[in-house]
Structure formats: C-alpha cells, structure tokens
Amino acid sequence: MFRIRRFGRLTRGLRFRLTATYAVFFALILIGVAALFRQRLANTLDAQAHDGLEQRWAAMKGFLRIERSSATGRNEAFWYYDDKDADESRTVLAIKAVYLITDQDGAVIPDHMSKSRAVSQTYAAIGIDSADSIRARVAQAVAAAKPDSPGMEFWSVRTGPGGVNYLIRSGVVYDESHVAAVRHEPHYVALGFSLANEEKTVRDFSLFYLVVIPCALIVGSLLGWIVAGRALAPVRAVAQTAQRISGSNLSLRIPSSQAGDELDYLILTFNRMIDRLESSFQQIKQFSTDVSHELRTPITAIRGQLEVALFTAQTAEQYREAMFNALQDIDRLSQIVRALLLLSQAESGQLILQKAKLDLSDTLRDLVDQFQIPAEAAAVRLTADLEECPIMADRVQIERLVTNLLSNALKFTPEGGLVHVSLRVAGAEAEMIVEDTGQGIPPEHLPHIFERFYRVPTPGSAPPEQGLGLGLSFVAWIVKAHDGTIAVESEPGKGTRFAIRLPALGATPEQAGAGTIPGGRT
Ligand code: ADP
C-alpha cells in the first residue's frame, strides 16, 4: 500500500513526467529513423539484386544458343563458352544455378551440355511455371516485340527450398536454327537470383536495431532523469525553504542563484511574497499588542478608581468623584472600541463609500465655522481661503477627514498660534492644505504618524490628552478610498502642513496623474 502510494507520488512528479515525455519522444525518433534506414537499405539491396540479375541475363544472351540438334531434330539449349576460361565457366555456372528454358508451349527443352532437361534443380524446387502462364507470357512478348526495342521482361519473387526467396526474371529468346525456311520460334527463358544475402542483411540490421533501441532508450532515460533532477534541484530547495517558513520565522529567505533565469525570478517573487507576509504579520502583531495595551490602560484606571472608592471613600462626594472618573475611562474605552471597529470595517472593505457630487469648499467652510468656537477657546486663529471645487466623495468620510486634521492642528498649536485651511484646484485635482504654526513633528516620527495607535511622545502630557493615535490612520484610509494622495511636512517648533490631493470631478485617474485641466471644471 505504502509502495503504491510512493509510486503514485513518483509518477505524478515533474521529474518523472519530464523524463517520461523525453523518453517517449526519443523512442519515437529512434524507431522512425530505424524504419527509414531499414526501408532505404531494403530498396538499395533490391535495386542491386535487379542489377545483378539483369547483368546475368545479358551474359546469358551471350552464351546461350537455342539450336536444332542434328541428333534429335529438336531445339536444344547450347552454351557457347571457353571452358578453359575460369571467368566464363563461373558465369555460365552461375546462370545455370537457377534457370529454366522451355518452348513456347511450356515444355522444358533439353540442355545439350548437361544432357538433361534445361532446368536447374533449384528452379525445379521453386516450381516450374505452368504451361498456361508460359504460353501467355510468350504471346504477350511476341505481340509487343518491335525491331530495335528491348524485349519484354517479367519480374517476380518466388520462394524456393528452405524458404529462400528468389528474384526471377524471364523473357523470350528465339532459336537460331540455321535451317532455311524455318521460322525462328520463341522460347521461354527464366533466370533466378537468390535473395538470401539481401534478406539476411536487412534482418541483421533489424535485429541490431531491436537490441540498440532499448539500450539507447535506457541510457537516454537515465541521462534524462539525471538532467531533469539537476534542473529541478533548485525547485526542491525552494519547496524545502518554503516548508520551513512559518509565522514564527518569516525572516527566512530563499537564496537566489543569480542566474537570471525563470527559477531566479520564481525565487525573487517568492521572497517578495514573504516580505509582504512578514510586514502584514508584523502589523497584525503590533496591532494586537497596541490594542491590548490601549485597552489595559483605561481598565487598570477604572479598577484603581473603584478599589479606591471601595476601600477609602467615605463621603458621598468621594464616591461620586470615583464613579465620575471611572465613567470617563469607560467612555474612552468605548471610544477606542468604536474607532477600532470602524477602522477594521474600513480596512476589510465592509465600509462602503456613498460617493456623490460634493462642493468641497462648502464642506470645508461649514467645518471651519464649527471649529471657530474651540479655536477661540484655545486662543488660536483659524482662517480659510477656499476656492470652489466640486469632487465625487462620501460627505461623511470627508467630514471625518477634515475634523481629524483640524482637531489635531488645534490640539498641537499653542495659544496665539494660527491654523489655516486652503482649497484650490490644481490641474485635475483638488488640493486641500491644513497647516498650523504648532509644535510640529520631529522627522524621526514623521514616517509613522499614519500608523494605528502611533502618537509622538510628548513629555509631561498624559495619553488621554494625546488622543487615541487612530485619527491619522482614518485620514490615510479615507484619502486612499477616494484615490487621492496625502503628504505631510513638519518642522518641530514651527508647524505642520498636511496636503491632500483628491481627483476633481470629471477627471479620470490618468488625467489626474498627468495634471491636465478637467473638462468638468467650473
Ligand atoms: P491622535 O488621536 O493622537 O491625534 P493621530 O493619529 O491623529 O492621533 O495623530 C498621531 C500623532 O501625530 C499625534 O499623536 C501627534 O503626535 C502627531 N500629530 C498629528 N497632527 C499633528 C499636528 N498638526 N501637529 C503636531 N503633531 C501632530
């Protein structure tokens, strides 16, 4: 069972599939090439056999005479050659190894030289052609014969003793009886050529390939397996590292091979993904630490106040004071929980924006008016310079954004200071600036002020006065949800300047980016 599962896993593996595909293609190519070579070899050998037999036929025409025998008065086969000449003797012997000579009716004529019938043993074993077929062929050849044209030839392959195939070439030869007034008669002559050698060569070639192909396939597949293994080794390293990465060791990175290949790109992408995961994990961790810390402070305070009331308060006034303080802390607690809930809804996409056409200058004017009273109370001058500027936005969220910025500006600007709000159209965008002449933010804290619960520590000022540290997180989210940008400049002791850009009405995001003047501007 275990083995089957392991085998299943192996065959599903990329290395196996690569090797198998490669082996299949390799096998197909080997088989194709072998088949092609075999065919070419067979064709060449066949052509050679035809040539050989054709030469033998031509030689036969030189040595053979069919003449009337004076002894029998019948046509006989005479062979004219020099029997002292080894070449000639050998050639005639080769011709007569597989031969047949008959008259036009298919009757085998006598061979004058061997004093027997003009048919070799081998040819007899192959089977003498039937009288009908001989008659038909002779008639066909005689009918086709024209002066100066080659005689008609017949080719066939027939199986002889021991299963050996013979190439047979036959045709017509006329007798040369030197008897006046006797018409030369056509005779049927057939010569054979053993194909044993040719067939053996093709068979040997096939056998050789039958042995070579599996061997080449095994060696090729082994090489393929090794090469695929090497190519995939970095992938395994990536997988192993990925397996070791968990929430607690997100700092692990996969070492890059610096080869600049696809694998390197994969590793880079993977590492970037872990970067993002790590920072998200970090944020979540920080967030839970912050939340528990934020909640613990008012809870501890409430507990302290209640304990004091329980153990030390004696008068109704003291009880009232303790309960009042506890209530204040409970208010702060529920404020934190409400703000957190809203922020998490916003960031998880549950807070749907109700965007509508809105003249930002009207909204800002109303809010600046509302803030005049707290500004007066803080002895800070609040001024505004507003240009008409329509945008598509969620009124409630824009009011929340401006309220946060204004309350921060007032909170962090000392008596006699100035808070100024301005609004103007800048290209395809509405640019809103809230600046103050307050205490400013030290540069090292500037990158963090949009983080949740981040507050610039100010010695001597207790957390409740400082706020929750969530206001600017909201501001950042609202700007982002309206496809805008926010920038902050600050100098400690001199003041802070928040600049927000939101797409003006009628501007597409590209126009906004390019800074062109929108058509819908009034
Ligand atoms: P908070 O509720 O504490 O105001 P915010 O997220 O609104 O939280 O602001 C984060 C921190 O940024 C503040 O605690 C404060 O230190 C700093 N900050 C924000 N606005 C100003 C400002 N106009 N001038 C100086 N410091 C500011």
Boltz pocket constraint, residues with backbone or C-beta under 6 A from the ligand:
constraints:
  - pocket:
      binder: B
      contacts: [[A, 404], [A, 405], [A, 408], [A, 409], [A, 412], [A, 436], [A, 438], [A, 439], [A, 440], [A, 441], [A, 449], [A, 451], [A, 454], [A, 455], [A, 456], [A, 457], [A, 466], [A, 467], [A, 468], [A, 469], [A, 470], [A, 471], [A, 472], [A, 473], [A, 496]]
      max_distance: 6.0
